[in-house]
Structures are given as structure tokens and as C-alpha cells.
Amino acid sequence: MTVKRKPNNTYTKEFKLEALRMMDESARSASEIAMQLGIRRNQLYKWKEQMIKKGDLPTAKRGDQSKKFNQSYLKLNKSLEVIEKEKQ
């Protein structure tokens, strides 16, 4: 029996940068931020390491990114709204 692997998600550079900004500026833990964004916690740390080493994040280069970007952007906006409400 073969098990089908879940396809890898690709995220835009903007999504990655915003996730890293949330991690740096928020009082929330990386686990909470990752859960809100629907990614794994270690992915945030990988992106942070890439940013430190290269000074830039790799962009998603596979296929049509518009649908994935829109989904990621909406998820990120919802998370930011939650954080802003908690600050008030």
C-alpha cells in the first residue's frame, strides 16, 4: 500500500515577511502564531534562519501563485485583526 504525500504548500515572500514580523513584534509565542497561520512552528524558524543567512527569503516559483497568495493573504489578515484586537 502506498501512501500519498500531502503536496507542499508554497507561500509568497510577503506572507513569509509578515509572519516573521508578527513573530518579532508580537508577545505571542511562535507556536500560537504558526497555529493561526496554519503552518508548522519550525517553518517560522526556518524562514527566520534564511532571512538572517541570506538577508532575503526565497520566493515561491512553482505554478500559479495567485490562488495560494489570496488564501495566505486572507489568513494573515485575519490573524493580524485578532492580534490588533488583543492589543486594545
Short mmCIF file of the C-alpha atoms (twelve columns), coordinates in Angstrom:
data_MODEL
# 
_entry.id   MODEL 
# 
loop_
_atom_site.group_PDB 
_atom_site.id 
_atom_site.type_symbol 
_atom_site.label_atom_id 
_atom_site.label_alt_id 
_atom_site.label_comp_id 
_atom_site.label_asym_id 
_atom_site.label_seq_id 
_atom_site.Cartn_x 
_atom_site.Cartn_y 
_atom_site.Cartn_z 
_atom_site.pdbx_PDB_model_num 
ATOM 1  C CA . MET A 1  0.000  0.000  0.000   1 
ATOM 2  C CA . THR A 2  1.383  3.381  -0.943  1 
ATOM 3  C CA . VAL A 3  0.577  6.495  0.986   1 
ATOM 4  C CA . LYS A 4  0.096  9.674  -0.972  1 
ATOM 5  C CA . ARG A 5  2.071  12.567 0.370   1 
ATOM 6  C CA . LYS A 6  0.355  15.836 1.043   1 
ATOM 7  C CA . PRO A 7  1.597  18.372 -1.520  1 
ATOM 8  C CA . ASN A 8  3.937  21.046 -0.235  1 
ATOM 9  C CA . ASN A 9  2.425  24.460 0.273   1 
ATOM 10 C CA . THR A 10 4.223  27.411 -1.205  1 
ATOM 11 C CA . TYR A 11 3.976  30.817 0.384   1 
ATOM 12 C CA . THR A 12 4.728  34.202 -1.056  1 
ATOM 13 C CA . LYS A 13 7.587  36.337 0.116   1 
ATOM 14 C CA . GLU A 14 5.105  38.866 1.514   1 
ATOM 15 C CA . PHE A 15 3.399  36.187 3.607   1 
ATOM 16 C CA . LYS A 16 6.727  34.998 4.987   1 
ATOM 17 C CA . LEU A 17 7.884  38.510 5.851   1 
ATOM 18 C CA . GLU A 18 4.603  39.323 7.561   1 
ATOM 19 C CA . ALA A 19 4.755  36.074 9.550   1 
ATOM 20 C CA . LEU A 20 8.289  36.932 10.688  1 
ATOM 21 C CA . ARG A 21 7.195  40.457 11.604  1 
ATOM 22 C CA . MET A 22 4.380  39.001 13.696  1 
ATOM 23 C CA . MET A 23 6.830  36.689 15.428  1 
ATOM 24 C CA . ASP A 24 9.208  39.554 16.252  1 
ATOM 25 C CA . GLU A 25 6.683  42.193 17.265  1 
ATOM 26 C CA . SER A 26 4.021  40.127 18.965  1 
ATOM 27 C CA . ALA A 27 4.091  38.977 22.556  1 
ATOM 28 C CA . ARG A 28 2.603  35.686 21.370  1 
ATOM 29 C CA . SER A 29 4.639  32.538 21.062  1 
ATOM 30 C CA . ALA A 30 5.803  31.193 17.722  1 
ATOM 31 C CA . SER A 31 3.527  28.196 18.263  1 
ATOM 32 C CA . GLU A 32 0.451  30.396 18.581  1 
ATOM 33 C CA . ILE A 33 1.352  32.439 15.518  1 
ATOM 34 C CA . ALA A 34 2.038  29.314 13.473  1 
ATOM 35 C CA . MET A 35 -1.273 27.806 14.548  1 
ATOM 36 C CA . GLN A 36 -3.144 30.941 13.475  1 
ATOM 37 C CA . LEU A 37 -1.416 30.968 10.114  1 
ATOM 38 C CA . GLY A 38 -1.896 27.265 9.546   1 
ATOM 39 C CA . ILE A 39 1.792  26.419 9.324   1 
ATOM 40 C CA . ARG A 40 4.216  24.476 11.479  1 
ATOM 41 C CA . ARG A 41 6.199  26.311 14.126  1 
ATOM 42 C CA . ASN A 42 9.529  25.121 12.765  1 
ATOM 43 C CA . GLN A 43 8.680  26.704 9.409   1 
ATOM 44 C CA . LEU A 44 8.783  30.138 11.043  1 
ATOM 45 C CA . TYR A 45 12.242 29.414 12.406  1 
ATOM 46 C CA . LYS A 46 13.441 28.147 9.018   1 
ATOM 47 C CA . TRP A 47 12.268 31.348 7.365   1 
ATOM 48 C CA . LYS A 48 13.955 33.406 10.081  1 
ATOM 49 C CA . GLU A 49 17.222 31.499 9.605   1 
ATOM 50 C CA . GLN A 50 17.049 32.019 5.832   1 
ATOM 51 C CA . MET A 51 16.469 35.717 6.379   1 
ATOM 52 C CA . ILE A 52 19.469 36.013 8.698   1 
ATOM 53 C CA . LYS A 53 21.818 33.996 6.481   1 
ATOM 54 C CA . LYS A 54 20.837 35.395 3.089   1 
ATOM 55 C CA . GLY A 55 19.231 38.687 4.004   1 
ATOM 56 C CA . ASP A 56 16.281 37.667 1.881   1 
ATOM 57 C CA . LEU A 57 13.648 34.963 1.663   1 
ATOM 58 C CA . PRO A 58 13.205 32.700 -1.342  1 
ATOM 59 C CA . THR A 59 10.040 33.327 -3.304  1 
ATOM 60 C CA . ALA A 60 7.597  30.700 -4.443  1 
ATOM 61 C CA . LYS A 61 8.394  29.875 -8.050  1 
ATOM 62 C CA . ARG A 62 6.079  26.986 -8.816  1 
ATOM 63 C CA . GLY A 63 2.897  27.291 -10.846 1 
ATOM 64 C CA . ASP A 64 0.172  29.877 -10.468 1 
ATOM 65 C CA . GLN A 65 0.570  31.519 -7.093  1 
ATOM 66 C CA . SER A 66 -2.406 33.873 -7.252  1 
ATOM 67 C CA . LYS A 67 -4.857 31.465 -5.577  1 
ATOM 68 C CA . LYS A 68 -2.379 30.442 -2.898  1 
ATOM 69 C CA . PHE A 69 -1.388 34.061 -2.346  1 
ATOM 70 C CA . ASN A 70 -5.001 35.106 -1.871  1 
ATOM 71 C CA . GLN A 71 -5.623 32.307 0.626   1 
ATOM 72 C CA . SER A 72 -2.434 33.113 2.533   1 
ATOM 73 C CA . TYR A 73 -3.169 36.834 2.467   1 
ATOM 74 C CA . LEU A 74 -6.675 36.351 3.858   1 
ATOM 75 C CA . LYS A 75 -5.400 34.047 6.605   1 
ATOM 76 C CA . LEU A 76 -2.689 36.550 7.511   1 
ATOM 77 C CA . ASN A 77 -5.153 39.455 7.628   1 
ATOM 78 C CA . LYS A 78 -7.442 37.518 9.971   1 
ATOM 79 C CA . SER A 79 -4.517 36.802 12.261  1 
ATOM 80 C CA . LEU A 80 -3.464 40.438 12.284  1 
ATOM 81 C CA . GLU A 81 -7.002 41.509 13.170  1 
ATOM 82 C CA . VAL A 82 -7.012 39.119 16.130  1 
ATOM 83 C CA . ILE A 83 -3.672 40.465 17.352  1 
ATOM 84 C CA . GLU A 84 -4.816 44.081 17.000  1 
ATOM 85 C CA . LYS A 85 -7.987 43.359 18.983  1 
ATOM 86 C CA . GLU A 86 -5.953 41.752 21.745  1 
ATOM 87 C CA . LYS A 87 -3.698 44.804 21.995  1 
ATOM 88 C CA . GLN A 88 -6.673 47.075 22.634  1 
# 
